[in-house]
Protein backbone atom coordinates (compact mmCIF):
# COMPACT_ATOMS: atom_id res chain seq x y z
CA UNK A 1 0.00 0.00 0.00
CA UNK A 2 2.89 2.39 0.77
CA UNK A 3 4.61 1.59 -2.54
CA UNK A 4 1.55 1.57 -4.79
CA UNK A 5 -0.26 4.48 -3.19
CA UNK A 6 -3.96 4.72 -2.55
CA UNK A 7 -6.56 3.75 -5.16
CA UNK A 8 -8.57 6.44 -6.92
CA UNK A 9 -11.81 5.17 -5.40
CA UNK A 10 -10.88 5.31 -1.68
CA UNK A 11 -14.01 3.85 -0.06
CA UNK A 12 -12.15 2.03 2.72
CA UNK A 13 -10.03 5.01 3.75
CA UNK A 14 -6.71 3.53 2.69
CA UNK A 15 -5.36 7.00 1.95
CA UNK A 16 -6.06 8.17 5.49
CA UNK A 17 -4.41 5.03 6.82
CA UNK A 18 -1.28 5.85 4.81
CA UNK A 19 -1.17 9.39 6.18
CA UNK A 20 -1.58 8.25 9.79
CA UNK A 21 1.00 5.48 9.35
CA UNK A 22 3.49 7.93 7.85
CA UNK A 23 2.99 10.43 10.68
CA UNK A 24 3.31 7.71 13.32
CA UNK A 25 6.53 6.38 11.78
CA UNK A 26 7.94 9.90 11.60
CA UNK A 27 7.15 10.49 15.27
CA UNK A 28 8.64 7.14 16.21
CA UNK A 29 11.87 7.98 14.40
CA UNK A 30 12.02 11.39 16.12
CA UNK A 31 11.48 9.81 19.55
CA UNK A 32 14.16 7.19 18.93
CA UNK A 33 16.61 9.86 17.76
CA UNK A 34 15.88 12.01 20.84
CA UNK A 35 16.24 9.03 23.18
CA UNK A 36 19.61 8.14 21.68
CA UNK A 37 20.79 11.74 22.00
CA UNK A 38 19.67 11.83 25.63
CA UNK A 39 21.36 8.51 26.37
CA UNK A 40 24.66 9.68 24.85
CA UNK A 41 24.47 12.90 26.91
CA UNK A 42 23.85 10.89 30.09
CA UNK A 43 26.75 8.58 29.28
CA UNK A 44 29.07 11.54 28.69
CA UNK A 45 28.02 13.12 32.01
CA UNK A 46 28.61 9.87 33.89
CA UNK A 47 32.16 9.65 32.54
CA UNK A 48 33.10 13.14 33.77
CA UNK A 49 35.03 13.51 37.00
CA UNK A 50 33.08 15.52 39.50
CA UNK A 51 34.52 17.88 42.03
CA UNK A 52 33.24 18.35 45.51
CA UNK A 53 29.97 20.32 45.60
CA UNK A 54 29.46 20.14 41.84
CA UNK A 55 26.62 17.62 42.15
CA UNK A 56 24.59 19.96 44.41
CA UNK A 57 25.20 22.87 42.05
CA UNK A 58 24.00 20.80 39.10
CA UNK A 59 20.86 19.75 40.98
CA UNK A 60 20.19 23.35 41.98
CA UNK A 61 20.53 24.46 38.34
CA UNK A 62 18.22 21.68 37.17
CA UNK A 63 15.58 22.49 39.81
CA UNK A 64 15.80 26.22 39.03
CA UNK A 65 15.27 25.55 35.31
CA UNK A 66 12.37 23.21 36.06
CA UNK A 67 10.86 25.88 38.33
CA UNK A 68 11.06 28.49 35.57
CA UNK A 69 9.34 26.12 33.16
CA UNK A 70 6.72 25.18 35.80
CA UNK A 71 5.78 28.79 36.46
CA UNK A 72 5.76 29.71 32.75
CA UNK A 73 3.36 26.84 31.99
CA UNK A 74 0.85 27.97 34.62
CA UNK A 75 2.05 26.09 37.69
CA UNK A 76 0.63 27.80 40.73
CA UNK A 77 3.41 27.53 43.26
CA UNK A 78 6.80 25.98 43.89
CA UNK A 79 6.27 25.97 47.64
CA UNK A 80 6.16 22.52 49.18
CA UNK A 81 3.65 21.92 51.95
CA UNK A 82 5.56 21.34 55.16
CA UNK A 83 4.35 18.76 57.68
CA UNK A 84 5.78 19.78 61.03
CA UNK A 85 5.11 19.95 64.76
CA UNK A 86 5.73 23.18 66.61
CA UNK A 87 7.59 23.11 69.91
CA UNK A 88 7.27 25.67 72.66
CA UNK A 89 10.98 26.30 72.75
CA UNK A 90 13.11 26.01 69.67
CA UNK A 91 12.49 25.17 66.07
CA UNK A 92 9.67 23.07 64.64
CA UNK A 93 10.28 19.42 63.83
CA UNK A 94 9.72 18.81 60.11
CA UNK A 95 8.29 15.38 59.28
CA UNK A 96 8.08 15.77 55.53
CA UNK A 97 7.18 17.91 52.56
CA UNK A 98 4.69 17.47 49.72
CA UNK A 99 3.32 19.33 46.69
CA UNK A 100 2.81 19.00 42.96
CA UNK A 101 6.07 20.68 41.95
CA UNK A 102 8.02 18.70 44.55
CA UNK A 103 6.49 15.43 43.29
CA UNK A 104 7.45 16.28 39.71
CA UNK A 105 11.01 17.15 40.72
CA UNK A 106 11.39 13.95 42.76
CA UNK A 107 10.01 11.82 39.92
CA UNK A 108 12.37 13.41 37.41
CA UNK A 109 15.59 13.70 39.35
CA UNK A 110 15.40 10.59 41.54
CA UNK A 111 14.45 8.14 38.82
CA UNK A 112 16.29 9.65 35.84
CA UNK A 113 19.35 11.18 37.43
CA UNK A 114 19.87 9.16 40.61
CA UNK A 115 19.58 11.92 43.21
CA UNK A 116 18.24 11.10 46.67
CA UNK A 117 14.77 12.24 47.67
CA UNK A 118 16.22 14.34 50.51
CA UNK A 119 18.59 16.10 48.08
CA UNK A 120 15.74 17.02 45.75
CA UNK A 121 13.55 18.22 48.65
CA UNK A 122 16.36 20.45 49.88
CA UNK A 123 17.00 21.85 46.40
CA UNK A 124 13.28 22.62 45.85
CA UNK A 125 13.10 24.34 49.24
CA UNK A 126 16.24 26.38 48.51
CA UNK A 127 15.02 27.45 45.06
CA UNK A 128 11.63 28.45 46.48
CA UNK A 129 13.20 30.46 49.31
CA UNK A 130 15.68 32.15 46.94
CA UNK A 131 12.82 33.23 44.69
CA UNK A 132 10.94 34.64 47.69
CA UNK A 133 13.97 36.71 48.69
CA UNK A 134 14.48 38.00 45.14
CA UNK A 135 10.86 39.20 44.96
CA UNK A 136 11.25 41.42 48.04
C-alpha positions as a Markdown table, in Angstrom:
| # | Residue | x | y | z |
|---|---|---|---|---|
| 1 | Unk | 0.0 | 0.0 | 0.0 |
| 2 | Unk | 2.9 | 2.4 | 0.8 |
| 3 | Unk | 4.6 | 1.6 | -2.5 |
| 4 | Unk | 1.5 | 1.6 | -4.8 |
| 5 | Unk | -0.3 | 4.5 | -3.2 |
| 6 | Unk | -4.0 | 4.7 | -2.5 |
| 7 | Unk | -6.6 | 3.7 | -5.2 |
| 8 | Unk | -8.6 | 6.4 | -6.9 |
| 9 | Unk | -11.8 | 5.2 | -5.4 |
| 10 | Unk | -10.9 | 5.3 | -1.7 |
| 11 | Unk | -14.0 | 3.8 | -0.1 |
| 12 | Unk | -12.1 | 2.0 | 2.7 |
| 13 | Unk | -10.0 | 5.0 | 3.7 |
| 14 | Unk | -6.7 | 3.5 | 2.7 |
| 15 | Unk | -5.4 | 7.0 | 1.9 |
| 16 | Unk | -6.1 | 8.2 | 5.5 |
| 17 | Unk | -4.4 | 5.0 | 6.8 |
| 18 | Unk | -1.3 | 5.8 | 4.8 |
| 19 | Unk | -1.2 | 9.4 | 6.2 |
| 20 | Unk | -1.6 | 8.2 | 9.8 |
| 21 | Unk | 1.0 | 5.5 | 9.4 |
| 22 | Unk | 3.5 | 7.9 | 7.8 |
| 23 | Unk | 3.0 | 10.4 | 10.7 |
| 24 | Unk | 3.3 | 7.7 | 13.3 |
| 25 | Unk | 6.5 | 6.4 | 11.8 |
| 26 | Unk | 7.9 | 9.9 | 11.6 |
| 27 | Unk | 7.1 | 10.5 | 15.3 |
| 28 | Unk | 8.6 | 7.1 | 16.2 |
| 29 | Unk | 11.9 | 8.0 | 14.4 |
| 30 | Unk | 12.0 | 11.4 | 16.1 |
| 31 | Unk | 11.5 | 9.8 | 19.5 |
| 32 | Unk | 14.2 | 7.2 | 18.9 |
| 33 | Unk | 16.6 | 9.9 | 17.8 |
| 34 | Unk | 15.9 | 12.0 | 20.8 |
| 35 | Unk | 16.2 | 9.0 | 23.2 |
| 36 | Unk | 19.6 | 8.1 | 21.7 |
| 37 | Unk | 20.8 | 11.7 | 22.0 |
| 38 | Unk | 19.7 | 11.8 | 25.6 |
| 39 | Unk | 21.4 | 8.5 | 26.4 |
| 40 | Unk | 24.7 | 9.7 | 24.9 |
| 41 | Unk | 24.5 | 12.9 | 26.9 |
| 42 | Unk | 23.8 | 10.9 | 30.1 |
| 43 | Unk | 26.8 | 8.6 | 29.3 |
| 44 | Unk | 29.1 | 11.5 | 28.7 |
| 45 | Unk | 28.0 | 13.1 | 32.0 |
| 46 | Unk | 28.6 | 9.9 | 33.9 |
| 47 | Unk | 32.2 | 9.7 | 32.5 |
| 48 | Unk | 33.1 | 13.1 | 33.8 |
| 49 | Unk | 35.0 | 13.5 | 37.0 |
| 50 | Unk | 33.1 | 15.5 | 39.5 |
| 51 | Unk | 34.5 | 17.9 | 42.0 |
| 52 | Unk | 33.2 | 18.3 | 45.5 |
| 53 | Unk | 30.0 | 20.3 | 45.6 |
| 54 | Unk | 29.5 | 20.1 | 41.8 |
| 55 | Unk | 26.6 | 17.6 | 42.2 |
| 56 | Unk | 24.6 | 20.0 | 44.4 |
| 57 | Unk | 25.2 | 22.9 | 42.0 |
| 58 | Unk | 24.0 | 20.8 | 39.1 |
| 59 | Unk | 20.9 | 19.7 | 41.0 |
| 60 | Unk | 20.2 | 23.3 | 42.0 |
| 61 | Unk | 20.5 | 24.5 | 38.3 |
| 62 | Unk | 18.2 | 21.7 | 37.2 |
| 63 | Unk | 15.6 | 22.5 | 39.8 |
| 64 | Unk | 15.8 | 26.2 | 39.0 |
| 65 | Unk | 15.3 | 25.6 | 35.3 |
| 66 | Unk | 12.4 | 23.2 | 36.1 |
| 67 | Unk | 10.9 | 25.9 | 38.3 |
| 68 | Unk | 11.1 | 28.5 | 35.6 |
| 69 | Unk | 9.3 | 26.1 | 33.2 |
| 70 | Unk | 6.7 | 25.2 | 35.8 |
| 71 | Unk | 5.8 | 28.8 | 36.5 |
| 72 | Unk | 5.8 | 29.7 | 32.7 |
| 73 | Unk | 3.4 | 26.8 | 32.0 |
| 74 | Unk | 0.9 | 28.0 | 34.6 |
| 75 | Unk | 2.0 | 26.1 | 37.7 |
| 76 | Unk | 0.6 | 27.8 | 40.7 |
| 77 | Unk | 3.4 | 27.5 | 43.3 |
| 78 | Unk | 6.8 | 26.0 | 43.9 |
| 79 | Unk | 6.3 | 26.0 | 47.6 |
| 80 | Unk | 6.2 | 22.5 | 49.2 |
| 81 | Unk | 3.6 | 21.9 | 51.9 |
| 82 | Unk | 5.6 | 21.3 | 55.2 |
| 83 | Unk | 4.4 | 18.8 | 57.7 |
| 84 | Unk | 5.8 | 19.8 | 61.0 |
| 85 | Unk | 5.1 | 19.9 | 64.8 |
| 86 | Unk | 5.7 | 23.2 | 66.6 |
| 87 | Unk | 7.6 | 23.1 | 69.9 |
| 88 | Unk | 7.3 | 25.7 | 72.7 |
| 89 | Unk | 11.0 | 26.3 | 72.8 |
| 90 | Unk | 13.1 | 26.0 | 69.7 |
| 91 | Unk | 12.5 | 25.2 | 66.1 |
| 92 | Unk | 9.7 | 23.1 | 64.6 |
| 93 | Unk | 10.3 | 19.4 | 63.8 |
| 94 | Unk | 9.7 | 18.8 | 60.1 |
| 95 | Unk | 8.3 | 15.4 | 59.3 |
| 96 | Unk | 8.1 | 15.8 | 55.5 |
| 97 | Unk | 7.2 | 17.9 | 52.6 |
| 98 | Unk | 4.7 | 17.5 | 49.7 |
| 99 | Unk | 3.3 | 19.3 | 46.7 |
| 100 | Unk | 2.8 | 19.0 | 43.0 |
| 101 | Unk | 6.1 | 20.7 | 41.9 |
| 102 | Unk | 8.0 | 18.7 | 44.5 |
| 103 | Unk | 6.5 | 15.4 | 43.3 |
| 104 | Unk | 7.5 | 16.3 | 39.7 |
| 105 | Unk | 11.0 | 17.1 | 40.7 |
| 106 | Unk | 11.4 | 14.0 | 42.8 |
| 107 | Unk | 10.0 | 11.8 | 39.9 |
| 108 | Unk | 12.4 | 13.4 | 37.4 |
| 109 | Unk | 15.6 | 13.7 | 39.3 |
| 110 | Unk | 15.4 | 10.6 | 41.5 |
| 111 | Unk | 14.4 | 8.1 | 38.8 |
| 112 | Unk | 16.3 | 9.6 | 35.8 |
| 113 | Unk | 19.4 | 11.2 | 37.4 |
| 114 | Unk | 19.9 | 9.2 | 40.6 |
| 115 | Unk | 19.6 | 11.9 | 43.2 |
| 116 | Unk | 18.2 | 11.1 | 46.7 |
| 117 | Unk | 14.8 | 12.2 | 47.7 |
| 118 | Unk | 16.2 | 14.3 | 50.5 |
| 119 | Unk | 18.6 | 16.1 | 48.1 |
| 120 | Unk | 15.7 | 17.0 | 45.7 |
| 121 | Unk | 13.5 | 18.2 | 48.6 |
| 122 | Unk | 16.4 | 20.5 | 49.9 |
| 123 | Unk | 17.0 | 21.9 | 46.4 |
| 124 | Unk | 13.3 | 22.6 | 45.8 |
| 125 | Unk | 13.1 | 24.3 | 49.2 |
| 126 | Unk | 16.2 | 26.4 | 48.5 |
| 127 | Unk | 15.0 | 27.5 | 45.1 |
| 128 | Unk | 11.6 | 28.4 | 46.5 |
| 129 | Unk | 13.2 | 30.5 | 49.3 |
| 130 | Unk | 15.7 | 32.2 | 46.9 |
| 131 | Unk | 12.8 | 33.2 | 44.7 |
| 132 | Unk | 10.9 | 34.6 | 47.7 |
| 133 | Unk | 14.0 | 36.7 | 48.7 |
| 134 | Unk | 14.5 | 38.0 | 45.1 |
| 135 | Unk | 10.9 | 39.2 | 45.0 |
| 136 | Unk | 11.3 | 41.4 | 48.0 |
